[in-house]
Amino acid sequence: MDILLFALSIIMVFYALFVVLCYVWMVYSAYGEMEKYKKANDYIDYSLLLSSPLVPGISIIAPAYNEELNINYNVKSLLSLYYNLYEVIVVNDGSKDQTLQQLIEEFDLVKVNFYQQNKLNTQAIRGIYRSKNHLYFRLTVVDKENGGKADALNAGINVAKFELTATIDVDCILDNNVLLKLARPFLTHGKDVIAVGGAVKVANSSTIFNGRILDVKLPQSLLAKLQVLEYIRAFSIGRLSWSSINSLILVSGALGVFNKKVLIESGAYQTDTVGEDIELIVRMRKHKQKQNKPSKVVYVPEPLCWTEVPEDVNVLIGQRNRWTRGAIDTLLRHKDLLLNGKYGALGLFAIPYWYIIEWFSFIIQFVGFFATLILIISGLVNLKLLFLIALCSLLFYWILSVIALLLEENSYSRNPEDGSVFKLWLLIFIEPIIYHPINIYAAIRGNISYFKGNKSWGNMSRKGLN
């Protein structure tokens, strides 16, 4: 037993050291990347792009399933973006509520004959609608049989006419300048860019009018507040650091812009996975590598997209269950990337990180908790030493969150009302105790569900943004 405990202790020490070193590097890289971005973008006059003939056309594709609560407001928001050359394609994915009927009435839609490229197989198209009102000349609505989000996105790609494809969640609220900010990397970084993503923020409890965020507020729900912290860490540290070494493999499904040619050549969205966003980026990178051509995925660290997060614990667990299954599926589908030097930092660093920290860490924490509990009951552990280790872990977690908040404040953050930052600082101390265990539980359920073959989307009911 003593030998087993000693071996387990050595493994846990080295694992903890690896995690700490990873996050230290990520913080350092994120800070450098943010400073680099600010120097390159603070004095750019984006209004020049509005009149430039060089800007690429963008097709915005927004899949909608049972979105009657917000659909009209969100489409109006999409139609009022600051960009010269774009279209909006809303794909009604067999909604069972009044989503389609509301669109028809609000935007004066009629069914039309419309050319489809049909390069991607999808569920049957029931009809394509355009508006009789010229004010909505950018809008196209595709009504189809239900096939899931990935299938709806592929249907939109078949209808899209421009060289860049933007995919969004229709319930999201976008910044007016979102297309200007996301189109710029395609102009400045050349043809190597295959995808661009932006920061996603939490919109719960904020004041919204006509599809625009007027007053940013902290959510009233404690669960949503804790997700604000989580999103800040994920985007301010995670996305920035991996983008700095061109090893980003995740562009949020809530907001991303893609090179349409590479998107179609890669096979577009796969309908047999619930992690279509992360799987797509990995597959597009592999496709470019097979052509012996470089690929670049760029992250824009500005609050360009606002979304509603779950305020119900069961809905949150279902969402994180799906995220876990999607990540596992992607890692196992593309296991040939692991430690493959042919893919550079992507194969040697990013993919191993996703295995060891994004996948295995929750399992290790879960097993470690029960192992420690057994050792305490058996009297085989030094309680003072255990307390010291736990305190060090919490301190590291708190320091990481503090740094993420500081990076956020030093960037392009749209601060909520007065006093909200102080509230977030207070939440840092309770998050690992209240919120982190929920994520561990959801991840464990996600692992079990994946290996049982569960491919369902899960319940993602929303209250709606008002």
C-alpha positions in Angstrom: 0.0 0.0 0.0 2.8 2.4 0.9 4.5 1.8 -2.5 1.2 2.3 -4.3 0.6 5.6 -2.4 4.1 6.8 -3.2 3.7 6.0 -6.9 0.3 7.7 -7.0 1.7 10.8 -5.2 4.6 11.0 -7.7 2.2 10.8 -10.7 -0.1 13.5 -9.2 2.8 15.8 -8.5 4.1 15.6 -12.0 0.6 16.0 -13.4 0.0 19.1 -11.3 3.4 20.5 -12.3 2.5 20.0 -16.0 -0.8 21.8 -15.6 0.8 24.7 -13.8 3.5 25.1 -16.4 0.9 25.0 -19.2 -1.2 27.7 -17.6 1.8 29.9 -16.9 2.8 29.7 -20.5 -0.7 30.4 -21.6 -0.9 33.5 -19.5 2.4 34.8 -20.7 1.5 34.1 -24.4 -2.0 35.6 -24.0 -0.6 38.9 -22.6 1.9 39.1 -25.5 -0.7 38.3 -28.1 -3.1 40.9 -26.7 -0.4 43.6 -26.7 0.5 42.7 -30.3 -3.1 42.9 -31.4 -3.7 46.2 -29.7 -0.6 47.8 -31.3 -1.8 46.6 -34.7 -5.5 47.6 -34.4 -5.9 50.5 -32.1 -5.5 53.1 -34.8 -7.2 51.4 -37.7 -10.1 53.3 -39.3 -12.5 50.4 -40.0 -14.8 52.8 -41.8 -12.5 52.7 -44.8 -13.4 49.1 -45.3 -17.0 50.0 -45.7 -16.3 51.7 -49.0 -13.4 49.6 -50.1 -13.9 47.4 -53.3 -11.4 44.9 -51.9 -13.5 43.7 -49.0 -14.6 40.0 -49.5 -18.3 39.2 -49.6 -19.7 37.4 -46.5 -22.6 35.0 -46.3 -24.0 34.8 -42.8 -25.7 31.5 -42.0 -27.9 31.2 -39.0 -29.5 27.9 -38.2 -32.8 28.2 -36.3 -34.7 25.5 -34.4 -37.6 26.5 -32.2 -36.3 30.1 -31.9 -39.7 31.9 -31.8 -38.7 33.8 -28.6 -36.0 35.9 -30.3 -36.0 35.2 -34.0 -37.4 38.5 -35.4 -35.2 40.6 -33.2 -32.1 38.6 -34.0 -32.7 38.7 -37.8 -33.2 42.5 -37.6 -29.9 42.7 -35.8 -28.1 40.7 -38.6 -29.7 42.9 -41.3 -28.3 46.1 -39.7 -24.6 45.2 -39.5 -22.0 47.7 -40.7 -20.7 46.0 -43.9 -21.0 46.7 -47.6 -21.2 43.2 -49.1 -23.0 40.5 -47.2 -26.2 38.4 -47.1 -28.1 36.7 -44.3 -29.3 33.1 -44.7 -31.6 31.9 -41.9 -32.1 28.1 -42.0 -35.3 26.9 -40.3 -34.3 23.4 -39.4 -37.8 21.9 -39.1 -38.9 24.0 -36.2 -42.0 22.7 -34.3 -43.0 26.2 -33.0 -43.8 29.4 -34.9 -40.3 30.3 -36.0 -41.0 30.1 -39.7 -44.4 31.8 -39.5 -43.0 34.7 -37.5 -40.3 35.2 -40.1 -42.9 35.1 -43.0 -45.1 37.7 -41.3 -42.4 40.0 -40.0 -40.3 40.2 -43.1 -43.1 39.8 -45.8 -41.6 36.6 -47.2 -42.7 34.6 -50.2 -41.6 31.3 -51.5 -39.3 31.6 -54.6 -37.3 29.5 -57.0 -33.7 29.8 -55.9 -30.5 28.3 -57.3 -28.7 25.9 -54.9 -25.2 24.6 -55.5 -26.1 21.2 -53.8 -22.4 20.4 -53.3 -23.3 19.1 -49.8 -25.9 16.5 -49.0 -28.6 17.7 -46.6 -32.1 16.9 -45.5 -34.8 17.8 -47.9 -35.4 21.5 -48.6 -39.1 22.4 -48.2 -38.9 25.9 -49.6 -36.7 29.0 -50.0 -38.2 32.4 -49.1 -37.3 36.0 -50.1 -38.9 39.2 -49.0 -41.2 41.4 -51.1 -39.9 44.4 -49.1 -36.7 45.8 -50.6 -35.5 46.8 -47.2 -34.8 43.1 -46.5 -33.0 42.4 -49.8 -30.1 40.8 -48.0 -32.4 38.1 -46.3 -32.9 34.6 -47.5 -34.8 32.0 -45.4 -34.4 28.3 -46.1 -37.0 25.9 -44.7 -35.9 22.3 -44.5 -36.6 19.0 -42.7 -34.9 18.7 -39.4 -31.4 17.4 -39.6 -29.6 19.1 -36.7 -27.3 22.1 -36.6 -24.6 20.8 -38.8 -27.1 19.7 -41.5 -28.7 23.2 -41.4 -25.3 24.9 -41.8 -24.5 22.7 -44.8 -27.9 23.7 -46.3 -27.0 27.3 -45.9 -23.6 26.8 -47.5 -25.4 25.4 -50.6 -27.3 28.6 -50.9 -24.5 31.0 -50.0 -23.0 33.1 -52.8 -20.0 34.9 -51.3 -16.4 33.7 -50.8 -16.5 33.9 -47.0 -19.0 32.0 -44.9 -19.9 33.3 -41.4 -21.8 30.8 -39.2 -23.5 32.0 -36.0 -26.1 30.9 -33.5 -29.3 32.8 -34.4 -29.9 33.6 -30.7 -26.7 35.6 -30.5 -26.4 39.4 -30.5 -23.6 40.7 -32.7 -21.7 43.9 -32.5 -22.3 46.3 -35.4 -18.7 46.1 -36.6 -18.4 42.3 -36.3 -18.0 41.7 -40.0 -15.4 44.5 -40.4 -13.3 43.0 -37.6 -13.6 39.4 -38.7 -12.9 40.2 -42.4 -9.7 42.1 -41.7 -7.5 39.0 -41.1 -8.4 37.6 -44.5 -7.1 40.8 -46.0 -4.0 41.2 -43.8 -2.8 37.6 -43.5 -3.5 36.5 -47.0 -4.8 33.2 -48.4 -3.4 31.2 -45.5 -6.3 32.1 -43.3 -9.0 29.5 -43.2 -11.0 30.6 -40.2 -11.4 33.6 -37.9 -13.3 33.7 -34.6 -14.1 36.4 -32.1 -14.7 36.7 -28.3 -18.1 35.6 -27.0 -19.7 37.3 -24.0 -22.6 36.6 -21.8 -25.8 38.6 -22.5 -28.1 37.4 -19.7 -29.9 40.3 -17.9 -28.4 42.9 -20.3 -30.6 45.5 -21.9 -31.3 44.7 -25.5 -33.3 46.8 -28.0 -33.9 45.9 -31.7 -31.2 43.3 -31.6 -28.5 45.6 -30.0 -26.9 45.5 -26.6 -27.6 48.9 -25.0 -26.6 48.3 -21.4 -24.2 45.5 -20.4 -25.1 44.1 -17.0 -24.0 41.2 -14.9 -26.6 38.4 -15.0 -29.0 38.2 -12.0 -28.6 34.4 -11.8 -25.6 33.2 -9.8 -25.0 30.3 -12.3 -24.9 32.7 -15.2 -22.5 35.0 -13.3 -20.1 32.1 -12.7 -20.2 31.4 -16.5 -19.1 35.0 -17.1 -15.9 34.2 -15.3 -15.5 31.0 -17.2 -15.9 32.7 -20.6 -13.4 35.4 -19.6 -10.8 32.8 -18.8 -11.5 30.7 -21.9 -11.3 33.6 -24.3 -8.8 36.0 -22.6 -6.3 33.3 -21.9 -7.1 30.1 -23.8 -8.0 31.3 -27.3 -5.3 34.1 -27.3 -2.5 31.8 -26.2 -3.1 29.0 -28.7 -3.7 31.6 -31.5 -0.2 33.1 -30.7 1.5 29.9 -32.0 -1.1 29.2 -34.7 -2.5 26.1 -32.9 -6.0 27.1 -32.2 -8.4 24.3 -33.0 -11.7 25.8 -31.8 -13.7 28.6 -33.3 -16.9 29.0 -31.3 -20.0 27.7 -33.0 -21.6 31.0 -31.8 -19.5 33.0 -34.2 -16.9 32.1 -36.9 -16.0 33.1 -40.4 -14.5 30.6 -42.9 -12.9 30.4 -46.3 -15.9 28.9 -48.2 -13.7 27.1 -50.7 -11.6 25.3 -48.1 -14.8 24.7 -46.1 -16.4 22.8 -48.9 -13.3 21.0 -50.0 -12.9 19.7 -46.4 -16.4 18.3 -46.5 -18.0 21.1 -44.4 -19.9 20.2 -41.3 -20.2 16.5 -40.2 -23.7 15.5 -39.1 -22.6 12.5 -37.0 -20.9 14.5 -34.3 -22.2 17.0 -31.6 -18.9 18.8 -31.7 -19.1 20.1 -35.2 -17.3 23.4 -34.5 -14.0 21.9 -33.1 -14.1 18.9 -35.5 -14.4 21.2 -38.5 -11.3 23.3 -37.7 -9.2 20.2 -37.1 -10.4 18.7 -40.4 -9.8 21.9 -42.4 -6.2 22.1 -41.0 -5.6 18.5 -42.0 -7.0 19.1 -45.4 -4.5 22.0 -46.0 -1.6 19.9 -44.6 -2.4 17.2 -47.2 -2.1 19.8 -49.9 1.2 20.9 -48.4 -0.2 24.3 -47.8 -0.1 26.4 -44.6 -3.3 27.2 -42.7 -3.9 29.9 -40.1 -6.8 30.2 -37.7 -7.0 33.7 -36.2 -8.7 34.9 -33.0 -10.0 38.4 -32.7 -10.0 39.3 -29.0 -12.9 41.8 -29.0 -16.4 41.3 -27.7 -18.1 40.8 -31.0 -20.8 38.3 -30.0 -23.2 38.1 -27.0 -25.1 34.9 -26.1 -27.5 33.6 -23.6 -26.0 31.0 -21.2 -28.0 28.4 -19.2 -29.4 29.5 -15.9 -30.7 26.1 -15.1 -28.2 23.5 -13.7 -29.7 20.6 -15.6 -29.5 22.5 -18.9 -25.9 23.6 -18.1 -25.0 19.9 -17.4 -26.6 18.9 -20.7 -24.6 21.5 -22.6 -21.3 20.6 -21.0 -22.1 16.9 -21.5 -22.4 17.6 -25.2 -19.2 19.7 -25.3 -17.3 16.8 -23.7 -18.7 14.3 -26.1 -17.8 16.6 -29.1 -14.2 17.0 -27.9 -13.7 13.3 -27.3 -15.2 12.5 -30.7 -12.9 15.0 -32.4 -9.7 13.8 -30.6 -10.4 10.1 -31.4 -11.4 10.8 -35.0 -8.1 12.7 -35.6 -5.9 10.7 -33.2 -3.2 10.7 -35.9 -2.5 14.3 -35.0 -1.3 13.4 -31.5 2.5 14.1 -31.2 2.7 14.3 -35.0 5.5 16.7 -35.9 4.2 17.1 -39.4 1.5 19.4 -38.0 4.0 21.5 -36.0 2.9 23.0 -32.7 -0.7 21.8 -33.4 0.3 18.2 -33.2 3.1 18.5 -30.6 1.5 20.9 -28.1 -2.2 21.8 -28.8 -3.6 18.3 -29.3 -1.6 16.8 -26.3 -3.0 19.6 -24.2 -6.5 18.8 -25.2 -6.0 15.1 -24.3 -4.2 15.7 -21.0 -6.0 18.8 -19.7 -9.3 19.3 -21.6 -10.2 15.6 -21.5 -8.3 13.6 -18.8 -8.1 16.3 -16.1 -11.8 16.0 -15.1 -11.4 12.2 -14.9 -8.2 12.6 -12.8 -10.0 15.1 -10.5 -13.0 12.8 -10.1 -10.9 9.7 -9.3 -8.6 11.7 -7.1 -11.5 13.1 -5.0 -12.8 9.6 -4.2 -9.3 8.2 -3.7 -8.5 11.0 -1.2 -11.8 10.4 0.5 -11.0 6.7 1.0 -7.5 7.5 2.3 -8.9 10.0 4.8 -11.4 7.4 6.1 -8.6 4.9 6.3 -6.4 7.3 8.2 -3.6 6.9 5.6 -3.2 10.6 4.7 -1.6 13.5 6.5 -4.6 15.9 6.9 -2.3 19.0 7.3 -0.4 18.2 4.2 -3.7 17.5 2.3 -5.1 20.9 3.5 -1.9 22.6 2.3 -2.1 21.0 -1.1 -5.8 21.9 -1.5 -5.1 25.5 -0.4 -2.3 25.8 -3.0 -4.6 24.5 -5.7 -7.2 27.0 -4.8 -4.7 29.8 -4.7 -3.5 28.9 -8.2 -7.1 28.8 -9.5 -7.8 32.2 -7.9 -4.6 33.7 -9.3 -5.4 32.4 -12.8 -8.9 34.0 -12.6 -7.5 37.3 -11.3 -5.0 37.4 -14.2 -7.9 36.7 -16.7 -9.9 39.5 -15.3 -6.9 41.9 -15.5 -6.3 40.9 -19.1 -10.0 41.5 -19.8 -9.9 44.9 -18.3 -6.8 45.8 -20.2 -8.3 44.8 -23.5 -11.5 45.7 -25.4 -13.9 44.8 -22.6 -17.3 46.5 -22.5 -17.6 46.7 -18.8 -21.0 46.1 -17.2 -22.5 48.6 -14.7 -20.6 50.1 -11.9 -19.6 47.6 -9.2 -19.8 44.6 -11.4 -16.1 44.1 -11.6 -15.9 44.0 -7.8 -18.7 41.4 -7.8 -16.7 39.2 -10.3 -13.7 39.5 -8.0 -15.8 38.1 -5.1 -17.1 35.3 -7.3 -13.6 34.2 -8.0 -13.4 32.8 -4.4 -16.6 30.7 -4.6 -16.3 29.5 -8.2 -14.0 26.5 -7.7 -16.1 25.4 -4.7 -19.6 25.8 -6.3 -19.2 25.8 -10.0 -16.2 23.7 -10.8 -17.7 20.5 -9.3 -20.7 20.9 -11.6 -18.4 20.9 -14.6 -16.5 17.8 -13.3 -19.8 16.0 -12.9 -21.0 17.1 -16.4 -17.7 15.9 -17.9 -17.9 12.5 -16.3 -21.4 12.1 -17.6 -20.2 13.2 -21.0 -17.5 10.5 -21.0 -20.0 7.9 -20.0 -22.5 9.1 -22.6 -19.9 9.1 -25.4 -18.8 5.6 -24.8 -22.4 4.5 -24.6 -22.9 5.9 -28.1 -25.1 8.8 -27.2 -25.1 11.4 -30.0 -28.2 13.4 -28.9 -28.0 17.2 -28.8 -29.7 17.4 -25.4 -32.1 19.9 -23.9 -31.0 23.5 -24.5 -34.2 25.4 -23.6 -33.7 29.2 -23.2 -35.6 31.9 -21.4 -34.9 34.4 -24.3 -33.1 37.7 -24.3 -35.3 40.7 -23.7 
